[in-house]
């Protein structure tokens, strides 16, 4: 997934752009799986500063993955 695709994915989660609770929960689980960030969905629902936007969430995931030797986003 490219960074812009991941950003669109996070925006969709934040904006509840899913037809049902079930598909929204599925997207949250996919976020947790693909990001591998230890905070998981707390990055979205319980941000440290209380006002993280999707770009900041993606940046946190990107920085954490780089700091922990995980692969980054695919190049477009």
LINGI-V556819 format. One record per pair of residues at least 6 apart in sequence whose C-alpha atoms are under 7 Angstrom apart, sorted by sequence separation. I is the first residue (numbers start at 1). J is the second residue. If there is no record, write none. Layout:
BEGIN
i	j
I	J
I	J
END
This chain:
BEGIN
i	j
18	24
65	71
66	72
65	72
16	24
32	40
32	41
62	72
13	24
28	41
44	57
13	27
43	57
13	28
37	61
35	61
37	64
11	54
10	54
7	54
7	55
7	58
3	73
2	73
1	73
2	74
1	74
2	75
2	76
END
